[in-house]
């Protein structure tokens, strides 16, 4: 291989960066409507399904998720097709997830459907939707690692994904506020809007696959058996440290978004300055980490993010009843949110790169599946812990906004930021043991990049195609 080839700068076309980000945002918006905002409300409050049955559906769903994600990751790593290992799931799964999304809002059994019919419908569609979501979202999540090796090239993708991440946060909340069907109302308009939304999002996901591609040499490699593949993940020390910060970020993001509503309802703190401070922190965090990623490295940037995020939590915990400290805390939250969305995927890519260095195989899917298996419980734990703090401090769940006792307000602060602050501190300390940094790691990354180019070149040559990378 020529020296010039080794020194080529890796670049990802702009259209590829934008379209993979569009697909990611579209898939996330569908999931937010089903899992986070709409499905439970639609079946319990609007259709009259027993809340206990709905809770049972979610319990079964949680058990299924423990198996679903690692299993699909393993399967996708072993997929072989002309399109690659990930794109087939995105392209051909898109129409199916759109259909499943539309069917979630169809009243099977009519307005007088029995509890059994609603239980079966909710269970079946949630499971079907999640299987498709796992296949598509996991494939989109690992696509940047299939498209590029260098952190500089991957970073150019994640910046666009960060920009488009605004839509899954804002669009479902705003749209739901306008179209949410009240109990006893005619749901036809709501169902038409949701059907149209599902079709448009599915179309965006489908068409996106024609604008990016993955490196095909990876699917020519034989993968490890499932149990050995699972074992290799947990013998990768960098993965263990990564899971500490990955679990923490999911927990913290869930807890902070959940607690913010309670905080604004009970404390005499205006919302606009807090949102402004949060927004400035997010923008500042993006500029900080994008510009310092290369000179500082991903490890140092992540340590800075965890430290600032943790300081913000303890600042709000101690002085959250005052406007200026609360604004400073929200500014720190913004830096933390930006770092979590930008740096964590880069860390994940490095962890997979180290695995390839150790095993000689690319196993992004398996790592994504195991990561989801470990981090998804953080969402349930964060919700449960917050409610526990409220209960222990005498929060009146049926009380009007602004009527809680001082002790209940303390419970809100504790449930909102105490555990996130502790977890972020632990993550900061754990990163001292994260090995993927320094000149030795940079050399490994350069070697992997050259190896990928050589493998792709040899594969194309074996098919009579000239390499033009």
C-alpha positions in Angstrom: 0.0 0.0 0.0 1.4 3.4 -0.9 2.3 6.0 1.7 0.0 8.5 0.0 -2.9 6.2 0.5 -2.1 5.9 4.2 -2.0 9.7 4.5 -5.3 10.4 2.8 -7.8 12.4 5.0 -11.0 10.5 5.6 -14.1 12.4 4.6 -17.8 11.7 4.6 -19.9 13.5 1.9 -22.2 16.2 3.3 -25.3 14.6 1.9 -24.4 11.4 3.7 -24.0 13.2 7.0 -27.3 15.0 6.6 -29.4 12.1 5.5 -28.2 9.6 8.2 -29.1 12.4 10.7 -32.5 12.8 9.2 -33.1 9.1 9.4 -32.0 9.1 13.0 -34.3 12.0 13.9 -37.3 10.5 12.1 -36.9 7.1 13.8 -36.5 8.8 17.2 -39.7 10.8 16.7 -41.7 7.7 16.0 -40.4 6.1 19.1 -41.0 9.1 21.3 -44.7 9.2 20.3 -45.1 5.4 21.0 -42.9 4.8 24.0 -42.6 8.2 25.8 -45.7 10.3 25.1 -48.7 8.7 23.5 -49.4 5.0 23.7 -50.1 4.7 27.4 -52.3 7.8 27.4 -54.2 6.7 24.3 -55.0 3.3 25.6 -55.7 4.2 29.3 -57.1 7.8 29.4 -58.7 7.8 25.9 -59.8 4.2 25.3 -60.4 3.2 28.9 -57.9 0.4 29.3 -57.3 -0.7 32.9 -54.0 1.0 34.1 -53.0 -2.3 35.7 -53.1 -4.1 32.4 -51.1 -1.3 30.7 -48.5 -1.6 33.5 -48.4 -5.4 32.8 -47.8 -4.6 29.1 -44.8 -2.4 30.0 -43.4 -5.1 32.4 -43.5 -7.7 29.6 -42.0 -5.2 27.3 -39.1 -4.6 29.7 -38.4 -8.3 29.9 -38.5 -8.6 26.1 -36.0 -5.7 25.7 -33.5 -7.5 27.9 -33.3 -10.2 25.1 -34.2 -8.2 22.0 -31.3 -5.7 21.8 -28.3 -7.9 22.2 -29.9 -10.6 20.0 -30.5 -8.2 17.2 -27.0 -6.7 17.5 -25.5 -10.2 17.1 -27.7 -10.9 14.1 -26.9 -7.7 12.3 -23.2 -8.2 12.8 -23.5 -11.5 10.9 -25.8 -10.1 8.1 -24.4 -10.4 4.6 -26.0 -8.5 1.6 -25.1 -6.4 -1.4 -26.2 -3.3 0.5 -24.1 -4.1 3.6 -24.8 -5.2 7.2 -27.0 -2.3 8.3 -28.7 -0.6 5.4 -31.1 -3.5 4.6 -32.7 -3.2 8.0 -33.1 0.5 7.6 -34.4 0.5 4.1 -36.8 -2.5 4.3 -37.8 -1.9 7.9 -38.9 1.7 7.2 -42.3 0.9 5.6 -43.0 -1.8 8.2 -42.3 0.5 11.2 -44.5 3.2 9.5 -47.3 0.7 9.3 -46.9 -0.5 12.9 -47.0 3.2 14.0 -50.2 3.8 12.2 -51.8 0.7 13.6 -51.0 1.8 17.1 -53.8 4.4 16.9 -56.4 2.2 15.2 -59.2 1.3 17.6 -59.5 -2.5 17.1 -62.8 -3.7 18.5 -64.3 -0.2 18.1 -65.2 2.2 20.9 -66.5 -0.6 23.1 -63.5 -2.9 22.7 -63.0 -5.3 25.6 -60.1 -5.1 28.0 -58.7 -8.3 26.5 -58.8 -6.9 22.9 -57.0 -3.7 24.0 -54.4 -5.7 26.0 -53.7 -7.9 23.0 -53.5 -4.9 20.6 -51.2 -2.8 22.9 -48.9 -5.8 23.6 -48.7 -7.0 20.0 -48.1 -3.6 18.5 -45.7 -2.5 21.1 -43.6 -5.6 20.6 -43.8 -5.4 16.8 -43.0 -1.7 16.8 -40.0 -2.2 19.1 -38.6 -5.1 17.1 -38.6 -2.9 14.0 -37.4 0.1 16.0 -34.5 -1.9 17.4 -33.5 -3.1 13.9 -33.6 0.3 12.4 -32.4 2.5 15.3 -29.5 0.2 16.1 -28.4 0.1 12.5 -28.6 3.9 12.2 -26.8 4.3 15.5 -23.8 2.3 14.3 -23.8 3.6 10.7 -21.2 6.4 11.5 -18.8 3.7 12.6 -19.5 1.8 9.4 -19.0 4.9 7.3 -15.7 6.2 8.8 -12.9 5.2 11.2 -11.2 8.5 12.2 -12.8 10.5 15.0 -12.5 13.6 12.8 -14.7 12.0 10.1 -17.1 10.5 12.6 -17.3 13.9 14.4 -18.5 15.5 11.2 -21.5 13.1 11.2 -22.3 13.5 14.9 -22.4 17.3 14.6 -25.3 16.9 12.1 -26.9 14.3 14.3 -26.7 16.7 17.2 -28.4 19.4 15.2 -31.2 17.1 14.1 -31.7 15.8 17.7 -33.7 19.0 18.4 -36.6 17.6 16.4 -37.2 14.4 18.5 -37.1 16.6 21.6 -39.4 19.3 20.4 -41.7 18.1 17.6 -43.6 15.3 19.5 -44.2 17.4 22.6 -45.5 20.4 20.6 -47.6 18.3 18.1 -49.0 16.1 20.9 -50.2 19.3 22.7 -52.3 20.3 19.7 -53.7 16.9 18.6 -54.1 14.9 21.8 -57.6 13.4 21.9 -59.6 14.2 25.0 -61.7 11.3 26.5 -65.0 11.0 24.7 -63.9 13.0 21.7 -63.9 11.7 18.1 -60.4 10.5 17.4 -60.6 10.6 13.6 -58.6 13.8 13.1 -56.0 12.6 15.5 -55.7 9.3 13.7 -55.4 10.9 10.3 -52.6 13.2 11.5 -50.8 10.3 13.2 -51.1 8.2 10.1 -49.7 11.0 7.9 -46.9 11.6 10.4 -46.0 7.9 10.4 -46.0 7.7 6.5 -43.8 10.8 6.2 -41.2 9.6 8.8 -41.1 6.2 7.3 -40.5 7.7 3.8 -37.7 9.8 5.2 -36.0 6.8 6.7 -36.4 4.7 3.5 -35.1 7.4 1.1 -32.2 8.2 3.4 -30.6 4.9 2.6 -29.8 6.0 -0.9 -27.5 8.8 0.3 -25.0 6.9 2.5 -23.1 3.7 2.3 -21.0 1.4 4.5 -17.7 -0.3 4.0 -18.5 -3.8 2.7 -15.4 -5.7 3.7 -16.7 -6.1 7.3 -19.5 -8.5 6.3 -16.9 -10.8 4.7 -15.4 -11.6 8.1 -16.6 -14.5 10.1 -18.2 -13.5 13.4 -17.8 -15.1 16.8 -20.5 -17.4 18.4 -23.1 -15.5 20.5 -21.8 -16.4 24.0 -18.1 -15.8 23.0 -19.1 -12.6 21.4 -20.9 -11.5 24.6 -17.9 -12.5 26.7 -15.5 -10.5 24.5 -17.6 -7.3 25.2 -17.1 -7.6 28.9 -13.4 -8.5 28.7 -12.8 -5.2 26.9 -11.9 -2.9 29.8 -12.7 0.3 27.8 -16.2 -1.0 27.4 -16.7 -1.5 31.1 -15.6 2.1 31.8 -17.8 3.3 28.9 -20.8 1.6 30.3 -20.5 3.6 33.6 -20.7 7.0 31.7 -23.3 5.6 29.2 -25.6 4.4 31.9 -25.1 7.7 33.8 -26.0 9.9 30.9 -29.2 8.0 30.2 -30.2 8.2 33.9 -29.3 11.9 34.1 -31.1 13.0 31.0 -34.2 11.1 32.1 -34.1 12.5 35.7 -33.4 16.1 34.7 -36.1 16.3 32.0 -38.6 14.6 34.4 -37.8 16.8 37.4 -37.8 20.1 35.5 -41.6 20.1 35.2 -42.0 19.5 38.9 -39.4 22.1 39.8 -41.0 24.8 37.6 -44.5 24.0 39.0 -43.5 24.4 42.7 -40.7 26.9 42.8 -41.1 30.6 42.2 -38.4 30.6 39.5 -39.3 32.0 36.1 -38.9 29.4 33.3 -37.7 31.7 30.5 -34.3 32.6 32.1 -33.7 28.9 32.9 -34.5 27.8 29.4 -32.2 30.6 28.1 -29.4 29.4 30.3 -29.9 25.8 29.2 -29.8 26.9 25.5 -26.7 28.9 26.0 -25.1 26.0 27.7 -26.0 23.6 24.9 -24.6 25.9 22.2 -21.5 26.6 24.3 -21.0 23.0 24.9 -21.2 22.1 21.3 -18.6 24.7 20.4 -16.4 23.7 23.3 -16.3 20.0 22.6 -16.2 20.2 18.8 -13.2 22.6 19.0 -11.4 20.8 21.8 -12.0 17.2 20.8 -8.8 17.0 18.7 -6.3 18.8 21.0 -7.8 17.4 24.3 -9.0 14.0 23.1 -12.3 12.4 23.7 -11.4 11.1 27.1 -10.4 14.5 28.5 -13.4 16.2 26.9 -15.7 13.6 28.5 -14.1 14.2 31.9 -14.7 17.9 31.6 -18.3 17.3 30.6 -18.9 14.9 33.6 -17.3 17.4 36.1 -19.3 20.4 34.8 -22.5 18.4 34.7 -22.0 17.2 38.3 -21.1 20.7 39.6 -24.4 21.9 38.1 -26.4 19.3 39.9 -24.9 20.0 43.3 -25.3 23.8 42.7 -29.0 23.4 42.0 -29.3 21.0 45.0 -27.8 23.5 47.4 -29.1 26.8 46.0 -31.9 25.9 43.6 -34.4 28.1 45.3 -32.6 31.2 44.0 -32.7 32.4 40.4 -29.0 33.1 39.7 -27.6 29.8 41.0 -30.4 27.9 39.3 -29.5 29.6 36.0 -25.8 28.7 36.5 -26.9 25.1 37.2 -29.0 25.0 34.0 -26.0 26.4 32.0 -24.0 23.5 33.3 -26.8 21.1 32.4 -26.7 22.5 28.8 -22.9 21.8 28.6 -23.6 18.3 29.9 -26.4 17.6 27.5 -24.3 18.8 24.5 -21.4 16.6 25.7 -23.5 13.6 26.3 -25.0 13.8 22.8 -21.7 14.5 21.0 -19.0 12.7 23.0 -20.7 9.5 24.1 -21.1 8.2 20.5 -17.5 9.0 19.8 -16.4 7.0 22.9 -18.6 4.2 21.7 -16.8 4.2 18.4 -13.4 4.0 20.0 -14.6 1.1 22.2 -15.6 -0.8 19.1 -12.3 0.1 17.5 -10.4 -1.4 20.4 -12.5 -4.5 20.1 -11.5 -4.8 16.5 -7.9 -4.3 17.5 -8.3 -7.2 20.0 -10.4 -9.6 17.9 -9.8 -8.5 14.3 -13.6 -8.2 13.8 -16.1 -5.3 13.6 -18.9 -5.9 16.0 -20.8 -2.5 16.3 -24.2 -4.3 16.4 -23.3 -6.5 19.3 -21.9 -3.6 21.3 -24.9 -1.4 20.6 -27.2 -4.3 21.7 -25.3 -4.9 25.0 -25.1 -1.2 25.6 -28.9 -0.9 25.3 -29.4 -3.9 27.6 -27.3 -2.2 30.3 -28.6 1.4 29.8 -32.3 1.0 29.1 -33.1 0.1 32.8 -31.7 3.6 33.7 -34.9 5.1 32.3 -37.1 3.0 34.6 -34.8 3.4 37.6 -34.7 7.2 37.2 -38.5 7.4 37.1 -38.9 5.2 40.2 -36.2 6.9 42.2 -37.7 10.3 41.5 -41.1 9.2 42.7 -39.5 7.6 45.8 -37.9 10.9 46.8 -41.2 12.7 46.4 -43.1 10.1 48.5 -40.5 10.1 51.2 -40.8 13.9 51.5 -44.5 14.1 51.7 -45.3 15.2 48.2 -49.1 15.5 47.6 -49.6 13.9 44.1 -53.2 15.2 43.9 -52.3 18.8 45.0 -52.5 21.8 42.8 -49.3 23.4 41.4 -47.6 25.7 43.9 -49.3 24.2 47.0 -46.6 21.7 48.1 -44.8 22.0 51.5 -41.3 23.1 51.9 -40.3 19.5 52.7 -41.9 18.4 49.5 -40.0 21.0 47.6 -36.8 19.6 49.1 -37.9 16.2 47.9 -38.2 17.6 44.3 -34.6 18.9 44.5 -33.3 15.6 45.9 -35.1 13.5 43.4 -34.1 15.8 40.5 -30.4 16.2 41.0 -28.9 14.3 43.9 -28.4 10.9 42.2 -27.4 12.4 38.9 -24.7 14.5 40.6 -23.4 11.4 42.4 -23.4 9.3 39.3 -21.6 12.0 37.3 -19.0 12.3 40.0 -18.5 8.5 39.9 -18.2 8.6 36.1 -15.6 11.4 36.3 -13.5 9.2 38.5 -14.0 6.0 36.4 -12.7 7.8 33.4 -9.2 7.9 34.9 -9.2 4.1 34.1 -10.3 4.6 30.5 -7.4 3.4 28.4 -8.2 4.8 25.0 -6.1 8.0 24.9 -2.6 9.1 24.1 -0.1 8.4 21.3 -0.4 4.7 21.5 -4.1 4.8 21.0 -3.7 7.3 18.1 -1.3 4.8 16.4 -3.9 2.0 16.8 -6.5 4.2 15.2 -4.2 5.1 12.3 -3.4 1.4 11.8 -7.1 0.5 11.8 -7.8 3.2 9.2 -5.1 1.9 6.9 -6.3 -1.7 7.4 -9.9 -0.8 6.5 -8.8 0.9 3.3 -6.6 -2.1 2.4 -9.4 -4.6 3.1 -11.9 -2.5 1.1 -9.4 -2.3 -1.8 -8.7 -6.0 -1.8 -12.4 -6.9 -1.7 -13.2 -4.6 -4.6 -10.2 -6.0 -6.6 -11.5 -9.6 -6.0 -14.7 -8.5 -7.7 -12.9 -6.8 -10.6 -13.6 -3.3 -9.3 -11.0 -0.6 -9.0 -10.7 1.1 -5.6 -11.4 4.9 -5.8 -11.4 5.8 -2.1 
